[in-house]
Amino acid sequence: MNDEIYGSAIWMIDAIRRALKGEGSADVKARLAVQDLSPASVRIPVPHRLPACRHLPECVAASMFLAPDVAAALAEIDEFLHWKQNPNYSDELMGEGYMDNYAYAELIGPGGFFLGEDFLMGLMLLGPYRHYPDHHHPAPELYWLLTGPSKWRCDNSAFTERKAGETIWHMPMMSHATKTLDGPLLAIWAWTRDVGVPAKLLERA
Ligand SMILES: [Fe+2]
């Protein structure tokens, strides 16, 4: 059982490593290279689904052409993923229905297949027509968009449309926000260091 899970988890992580390019990808790969991803260190996540997971099949199908290895590996590990939410977020803060449309799962991190050493990597889901308002955190952060388009901004700039396949890199404490359009967003994300401080929402402008 552990061998099977290890194989699937490593397949997923290697598929991401191979496909990742653009700003921030070198930082992510450098941190990934020093993580303990040995067979002895594999952990079996406690599977946990959330309402936002209803968007996952559509997102996996949409990412088949963009990142076929990642999409195929994701289908393999899907049943093991432990989806969760930032406990500080609520519909009151994020808009009605937000919490039913938002979830993330770690591949590397406390809820993932490997614990990680001051490094997190995982998946993020956000349903259509949602606004993840401005927030920041000390961790440098990469997003690799597997579906799209969606709109992004940082440092209170105007929102710009970003397509599937693009990567977005946020420096420490840089404010950033996301808006989804008529389709759900699935992204790979990574925090490369200083992962102990959670994201903090900023006052709405
Ligand atoms: Fe972030």
py3Dmol code that shows the C-alpha trace and the ligand (Angstrom):
import py3Dmol

protein = """\
ATOM      1  CA  MET A   1       0.000   0.000   0.000  1.00  0.00           C
ATOM      2  CA  ASN A   2       2.754   2.441   0.989  1.00  0.00           C
ATOM      3  CA  ASP A   3       4.777   1.528  -2.131  1.00  0.00           C
ATOM      4  CA  GLU A   4       1.791   2.227  -4.328  1.00  0.00           C
ATOM      5  CA  ILE A   5       1.080   5.565  -2.670  1.00  0.00           C
ATOM      6  CA  TYR A   6       4.763   6.502  -2.763  1.00  0.00           C
ATOM      7  CA  GLY A   7       4.930   5.770  -6.492  1.00  0.00           C
ATOM      8  CA  SER A   8       1.856   7.864  -7.242  1.00  0.00           C
ATOM      9  CA  ALA A   9       2.957  10.783  -5.038  1.00  0.00           C
ATOM     10  CA  ILE A  10       6.457  10.876  -6.546  1.00  0.00           C
ATOM     11  CA  TRP A  11       4.967  10.646 -10.049  1.00  0.00           C
ATOM     12  CA  MET A  12       2.867  13.720  -9.289  1.00  0.00           C
ATOM     13  CA  ILE A  13       5.730  15.705  -7.750  1.00  0.00           C
ATOM     14  CA  ASP A  14       8.137  14.790 -10.578  1.00  0.00           C
ATOM     15  CA  ALA A  15       5.523  15.677 -13.189  1.00  0.00           C
ATOM     16  CA  ILE A  16       5.225  19.119 -11.600  1.00  0.00           C
ATOM     17  CA  ARG A  17       9.010  19.485 -11.357  1.00  0.00           C
ATOM     18  CA  ARG A  18       9.466  18.595 -15.041  1.00  0.00           C
ATOM     19  CA  ALA A  19       6.747  20.926 -16.325  1.00  0.00           C
ATOM     20  CA  LEU A  20       7.368  23.933 -14.093  1.00  0.00           C
ATOM     21  CA  LYS A  21       8.933  26.972 -15.767  1.00  0.00           C
ATOM     22  CA  GLY A  22       8.780  30.744 -15.529  1.00  0.00           C
ATOM     23  CA  GLU A  23       9.445  33.212 -12.737  1.00  0.00           C
ATOM     24  CA  GLY A  24       9.981  31.534  -9.358  1.00  0.00           C
ATOM     25  CA  SER A  25      10.281  28.032 -10.755  1.00  0.00           C
ATOM     26  CA  ALA A  26      14.043  27.873 -10.080  1.00  0.00           C
ATOM     27  CA  ASP A  27      13.416  28.794  -6.413  1.00  0.00           C
ATOM     28  CA  VAL A  28      10.772  26.088  -6.099  1.00  0.00           C
ATOM     29  CA  LYS A  29      12.988  23.464  -7.740  1.00  0.00           C
ATOM     30  CA  ALA A  30      15.954  24.395  -5.530  1.00  0.00           C
ATOM     31  CA  ARG A  31      13.863  23.959  -2.375  1.00  0.00           C
ATOM     32  CA  LEU A  32      12.258  20.789  -3.753  1.00  0.00           C
ATOM     33  CA  ALA A  33      15.726  19.320  -4.327  1.00  0.00           C
ATOM     34  CA  VAL A  34      16.551  19.450  -0.590  1.00  0.00           C
ATOM     35  CA  GLN A  35      13.286  17.937   0.684  1.00  0.00           C
ATOM     36  CA  ASP A  36      13.233  14.389   2.020  1.00  0.00           C
ATOM     37  CA  LEU A  37      11.118  12.569  -0.560  1.00  0.00           C
ATOM     38  CA  SER A  38      12.507   9.107   0.231  1.00  0.00           C
ATOM     39  CA  PRO A  39      10.251   6.028   0.377  1.00  0.00           C
ATOM     40  CA  ALA A  40      10.806   5.856   4.148  1.00  0.00           C
ATOM     41  CA  SER A  41       9.412   9.344   4.618  1.00  0.00           C
ATOM     42  CA  VAL A  42       6.115   8.847   2.755  1.00  0.00           C
ATOM     43  CA  ARG A  43       2.961   9.476   4.770  1.00  0.00           C
ATOM     44  CA  ILE A  44      -0.554   8.359   3.974  1.00  0.00           C
ATOM     45  CA  PRO A  45      -2.778  11.422   4.075  1.00  0.00           C
ATOM     46  CA  VAL A  46      -6.147  11.172   5.807  1.00  0.00           C
ATOM     47  CA  PRO A  47      -8.482  11.623   2.824  1.00  0.00           C
ATOM     48  CA  HIS A  48     -10.783  14.589   3.272  1.00  0.00           C
ATOM     49  CA  ARG A  49     -13.024  16.147   0.673  1.00  0.00           C
ATOM     50  CA  LEU A  50     -14.746  19.505   0.692  1.00  0.00           C
ATOM     51  CA  PRO A  51     -17.633  20.879  -1.389  1.00  0.00           C
ATOM     52  CA  ALA A  52     -15.187  22.655  -3.748  1.00  0.00           C
ATOM     53  CA  CYS A  53     -13.904  19.222  -4.846  1.00  0.00           C
ATOM     54  CA  ARG A  54     -16.962  18.956  -7.101  1.00  0.00           C
ATOM     55  CA  HIS A  55     -14.990  21.213  -9.500  1.00  0.00           C
ATOM     56  CA  LEU A  56     -12.001  18.849  -9.625  1.00  0.00           C
ATOM     57  CA  PRO A  57     -13.109  16.487 -12.447  1.00  0.00           C
ATOM     58  CA  GLU A  58     -13.787  19.448 -14.756  1.00  0.00           C
ATOM     59  CA  CYS A  59     -10.402  20.963 -13.869  1.00  0.00           C
ATOM     60  CA  VAL A  60      -8.501  17.713 -14.387  1.00  0.00           C
ATOM     61  CA  ALA A  61     -10.180  17.281 -17.779  1.00  0.00           C
ATOM     62  CA  ALA A  62      -9.319  20.865 -18.721  1.00  0.00           C
ATOM     63  CA  SER A  63      -5.642  20.410 -17.775  1.00  0.00           C
ATOM     64  CA  MET A  64      -5.212  17.165 -19.779  1.00  0.00           C
ATOM     65  CA  PHE A  65      -3.739  18.946 -22.818  1.00  0.00           C
ATOM     66  CA  LEU A  66      -1.727  21.540 -20.923  1.00  0.00           C
ATOM     67  CA  ALA A  67      -0.060  19.166 -18.466  1.00  0.00           C
ATOM     68  CA  PRO A  68      -0.974  15.565 -19.320  1.00  0.00           C
ATOM     69  CA  ASP A  69       1.455  13.971 -16.823  1.00  0.00           C
ATOM     70  CA  VAL A  70       0.233  16.149 -13.975  1.00  0.00           C
ATOM     71  CA  ALA A  71      -3.422  15.533 -14.858  1.00  0.00           C
ATOM     72  CA  ALA A  72      -2.893  11.756 -15.045  1.00  0.00           C
ATOM     73  CA  ALA A  73      -0.932  11.661 -11.784  1.00  0.00           C
ATOM     74  CA  LEU A  74      -3.576  13.794 -10.107  1.00  0.00           C
ATOM     75  CA  ALA A  75      -6.273  11.323 -11.108  1.00  0.00           C
ATOM     76  CA  GLU A  76      -4.168   8.617  -9.376  1.00  0.00           C
ATOM     77  CA  ILE A  77      -3.715  10.453  -6.068  1.00  0.00           C
ATOM     78  CA  ASP A  78      -7.123  12.152  -6.002  1.00  0.00           C
ATOM     79  CA  GLU A  79      -8.639   9.634  -3.571  1.00  0.00           C
ATOM     80  CA  PHE A  80      -5.906  10.248  -0.971  1.00  0.00           C
ATOM     81  CA  LEU A  81      -5.894  14.037  -0.915  1.00  0.00           C
ATOM     82  CA  HIS A  82      -6.684  15.864   2.302  1.00  0.00           C
ATOM     83  CA  TRP A  83      -8.456  19.064   1.239  1.00  0.00           C
ATOM     84  CA  LYS A  84      -8.592  21.895   3.725  1.00  0.00           C
ATOM     85  CA  GLN A  85      -9.202  25.619   4.154  1.00  0.00           C
ATOM     86  CA  ASN A  86      -7.542  28.500   5.955  1.00  0.00           C
ATOM     87  CA  PRO A  87      -9.418  28.476   9.304  1.00  0.00           C
ATOM     88  CA  ASN A  88      -9.417  32.289   9.370  1.00  0.00           C
ATOM     89  CA  TYR A  89     -11.538  32.509   6.208  1.00  0.00           C
ATOM     90  CA  SER A  90     -15.363  32.593   6.150  1.00  0.00           C
ATOM     91  CA  ASP A  91     -18.216  33.516   3.809  1.00  0.00           C
ATOM     92  CA  GLU A  92     -18.605  36.672   5.868  1.00  0.00           C
ATOM     93  CA  LEU A  93     -15.082  37.770   4.936  1.00  0.00           C
ATOM     94  CA  MET A  94     -14.835  36.291   1.439  1.00  0.00           C
ATOM     95  CA  GLY A  95     -18.380  36.540   0.073  1.00  0.00           C
ATOM     96  CA  GLU A  96     -21.439  34.313   0.242  1.00  0.00           C
ATOM     97  CA  GLY A  97     -20.761  30.793  -1.014  1.00  0.00           C
ATOM     98  CA  TYR A  98     -16.978  31.243  -1.016  1.00  0.00           C
ATOM     99  CA  MET A  99     -16.213  28.446   1.429  1.00  0.00           C
ATOM    100  CA  ASP A 100     -18.154  25.958  -0.722  1.00  0.00           C
ATOM    101  CA  ASN A 101     -15.933  26.942  -3.644  1.00  0.00           C
ATOM    102  CA  TYR A 102     -12.485  27.071  -2.078  1.00  0.00           C
ATOM    103  CA  ALA A 103     -10.121  24.335  -0.926  1.00  0.00           C
ATOM    104  CA  TYR A 104      -6.463  23.442  -0.999  1.00  0.00           C
ATOM    105  CA  ALA A 105      -4.563  20.203  -0.527  1.00  0.00           C
ATOM    106  CA  GLU A 106      -0.904  19.715   0.290  1.00  0.00           C
ATOM    107  CA  LEU A 107       1.298  17.247  -1.561  1.00  0.00           C
ATOM    108  CA  ILE A 108       4.250  18.280   0.602  1.00  0.00           C
ATOM    109  CA  GLY A 109       3.287  19.663   4.007  1.00  0.00           C
ATOM    110  CA  PRO A 110       1.545  18.505   7.207  1.00  0.00           C
ATOM    111  CA  GLY A 111      -1.499  17.163   5.307  1.00  0.00           C
ATOM    112  CA  GLY A 112       0.453  15.745   2.389  1.00  0.00           C
ATOM    113  CA  PHE A 113       2.473  12.724   1.288  1.00  0.00           C
ATOM    114  CA  PHE A 114       5.721  14.164   2.649  1.00  0.00           C
ATOM    115  CA  LEU A 115       6.096  16.430   5.646  1.00  0.00           C
ATOM    116  CA  GLY A 116       8.490  18.911   4.034  1.00  0.00           C
ATOM    117  CA  GLU A 117      11.130  21.119   5.646  1.00  0.00           C
ATOM    118  CA  ASP A 118       9.943  24.738   5.682  1.00  0.00           C
ATOM    119  CA  PHE A 119       8.383  24.087   2.274  1.00  0.00           C
ATOM    120  CA  LEU A 120       4.825  23.477   1.098  1.00  0.00           C
ATOM    121  CA  MET A 121       3.520  22.407  -2.271  1.00  0.00           C
ATOM    122  CA  GLY A 122       0.004  21.469  -3.261  1.00  0.00           C
ATOM    123  CA  LEU A 123      -3.167  22.164  -5.202  1.00  0.00           C
ATOM    124  CA  MET A 124      -5.666  24.974  -4.951  1.00  0.00           C
ATOM    125  CA  LEU A 125      -9.270  24.988  -6.160  1.00  0.00           C
ATOM    126  CA  LEU A 126     -11.462  28.054  -6.542  1.00  0.00           C
ATOM    127  CA  GLY A 127     -14.917  27.863  -8.112  1.00  0.00           C
ATOM    128  CA  PRO A 128     -16.253  30.253 -10.791  1.00  0.00           C
ATOM    129  CA  TYR A 129     -16.976  33.924 -10.082  1.00  0.00           C
ATOM    130  CA  ARG A 130     -15.080  34.065  -6.777  1.00  0.00           C
ATOM    131  CA  HIS A 131     -12.873  36.809  -5.406  1.00  0.00           C
ATOM    132  CA  TYR A 132      -9.973  35.794  -3.181  1.00  0.00           C
ATOM    133  CA  PRO A 133      -9.321  39.271  -1.772  1.00  0.00           C
ATOM    134  CA  ASP A 134      -5.950  40.917  -1.121  1.00  0.00           C
ATOM    135  CA  HIS A 135      -3.812  39.030   1.354  1.00  0.00           C
ATOM    136  CA  HIS A 136      -0.161  38.546   2.139  1.00  0.00           C
ATOM    137  CA  HIS A 137       2.253  36.239   3.950  1.00  0.00           C
ATOM    138  CA  PRO A 138       5.994  36.051   4.604  1.00  0.00           C
ATOM    139  CA  ALA A 139       6.406  32.973   2.375  1.00  0.00           C
ATOM    140  CA  PRO A 140       7.474  33.529  -1.244  1.00  0.00           C
ATOM    141  CA  GLU A 141       4.760  31.863  -3.320  1.00  0.00           C
ATOM    142  CA  LEU A 142       4.418  30.357  -6.746  1.00  0.00           C
ATOM    143  CA  TYR A 143       1.184  29.563  -8.553  1.00  0.00           C
ATOM    144  CA  TRP A 144       1.109  27.509 -11.713  1.00  0.00           C
ATOM    145  CA  LEU A 145      -2.304  27.800 -13.342  1.00  0.00           C
ATOM    146  CA  LEU A 146      -3.639  24.519 -14.725  1.00  0.00           C
ATOM    147  CA  THR A 147      -6.944  26.025 -15.831  1.00  0.00           C
ATOM    148  CA  GLY A 148      -7.944  29.493 -16.898  1.00  0.00           C
ATOM    149  CA  PRO A 149      -8.256  32.243 -17.571  1.00  0.00           C
ATOM    150  CA  SER A 150      -8.467  33.993 -14.202  1.00  0.00           C
ATOM    151  CA  LYS A 151      -7.580  37.495 -13.031  1.00  0.00           C
ATOM    152  CA  TRP A 152      -4.719  38.339 -10.687  1.00  0.00           C
ATOM    153  CA  ARG A 153      -3.220  41.427  -9.143  1.00  0.00           C
ATOM    154  CA  CYS A 154      -0.425  42.273  -6.736  1.00  0.00           C
ATOM    155  CA  ASP A 155       0.439  45.409  -4.769  1.00  0.00           C
ATOM    156  CA  ASN A 156      -3.016  46.906  -5.490  1.00  0.00           C
ATOM    157  CA  SER A 157      -2.364  47.068  -9.213  1.00  0.00           C
ATOM    158  CA  ALA A 158      -5.172  46.514 -11.757  1.00  0.00           C
ATOM    159  CA  PHE A 159      -6.357  42.926 -12.230  1.00  0.00           C
ATOM    160  CA  THR A 160      -4.904  41.312 -15.339  1.00  0.00           C
ATOM    161  CA  GLU A 161      -6.077  38.168 -17.063  1.00  0.00           C
ATOM    162  CA  ARG A 162      -3.737  35.187 -16.795  1.00  0.00           C
ATOM    163  CA  LYS A 163      -4.077  32.067 -18.905  1.00  0.00           C
ATOM    164  CA  ALA A 164      -3.750  28.378 -18.116  1.00  0.00           C
ATOM    165  CA  GLY A 165      -0.078  27.434 -18.141  1.00  0.00           C
ATOM    166  CA  GLU A 166       1.164  30.733 -16.705  1.00  0.00           C
ATOM    167  CA  THR A 167       3.106  30.946 -13.453  1.00  0.00           C
ATOM    168  CA  ILE A 168       2.740  33.758 -10.949  1.00  0.00           C
ATOM    169  CA  TRP A 169       5.383  34.570  -8.344  1.00  0.00           C
ATOM    170  CA  HIS A 170       4.666  36.552  -5.172  1.00  0.00           C
ATOM    171  CA  MET A 171       7.555  37.959  -3.153  1.00  0.00           C
ATOM    172  CA  PRO A 172       7.334  37.926   0.678  1.00  0.00           C
ATOM    173  CA  MET A 173       4.569  40.171   2.071  1.00  0.00           C
ATOM    174  CA  MET A 174       3.493  41.311  -1.408  1.00  0.00           C
ATOM    175  CA  SER A 175      -0.283  41.747  -1.370  1.00  0.00           C
ATOM    176  CA  HIS A 176      -2.120  39.698  -3.989  1.00  0.00           C
ATOM    177  CA  ALA A 177      -5.673  38.824  -5.008  1.00  0.00           C
ATOM    178  CA  THR A 178      -7.413  36.514  -7.468  1.00  0.00           C
ATOM    179  CA  LYS A 179     -10.728  36.592  -9.300  1.00  0.00           C
ATOM    180  CA  THR A 180     -12.113  33.624 -11.159  1.00  0.00           C
ATOM    181  CA  LEU A 181     -14.258  34.047 -14.256  1.00  0.00           C
ATOM    182  CA  ASP A 182     -16.801  31.584 -15.661  1.00  0.00           C
ATOM    183  CA  GLY A 183     -14.719  28.448 -15.017  1.00  0.00           C
ATOM    184  CA  PRO A 184     -13.140  26.933 -11.908  1.00  0.00           C
ATOM    185  CA  LEU A 185      -9.447  27.469 -11.183  1.00  0.00           C
ATOM    186  CA  LEU A 186      -7.072  24.640 -10.385  1.00  0.00           C
ATOM    187  CA  ALA A 187      -3.508  25.667  -9.626  1.00  0.00           C
ATOM    188  CA  ILE A 188      -0.346  24.111  -8.285  1.00  0.00           C
ATOM    189  CA  TRP A 189       1.096  26.320  -5.562  1.00  0.00           C
ATOM    190  CA  ALA A 190       4.244  26.316  -3.480  1.00  0.00           C
ATOM    191  CA  TRP A 191       5.544  28.240  -0.486  1.00  0.00           C
ATOM    192  CA  THR A 192       9.317  28.032  -0.612  1.00  0.00           C
ATOM    193  CA  ARG A 193      10.220  29.113   2.960  1.00  0.00           C
ATOM    194  CA  ASP A 194       8.853  30.840   6.088  1.00  0.00           C
ATOM    195  CA  VAL A 195       5.766  28.652   5.894  1.00  0.00           C
ATOM    196  CA  GLY A 196       4.861  28.955   9.582  1.00  0.00           C
ATOM    197  CA  VAL A 197       2.909  32.215   9.243  1.00  0.00           C
ATOM    198  CA  PRO A 198      -0.504  31.831   7.554  1.00  0.00           C
ATOM    199  CA  ALA A 199      -1.907  34.175   4.917  1.00  0.00           C
ATOM    200  CA  LYS A 200      -3.508  37.310   6.344  1.00  0.00           C
ATOM    201  CA  LEU A 201      -6.351  39.151   4.628  1.00  0.00           C
ATOM    202  CA  LEU A 202      -5.869  42.864   4.111  1.00  0.00           C
ATOM    203  CA  GLU A 203      -8.499  45.595   4.411  1.00  0.00           C
ATOM    204  CA  ARG A 204     -10.595  45.884   1.289  1.00  0.00           C
ATOM    205  CA  ALA A 205      -9.740  49.033  -0.671  1.00  0.00           C
TER     206      ALA A 205
END
"""
ligand_1 = """\
1
LIG
Fe -0.702 33.767 -1.412
"""
view = py3Dmol.view(width=600, height=400)
view.addModel(protein, "pdb")
view.setStyle({"model": 0}, {"cartoon": {"style": "trace"}})
view.addModel(ligand_1, "xyz")
view.setStyle({"model": 1}, {"stick": {}})
view.zoomTo()
view.show()
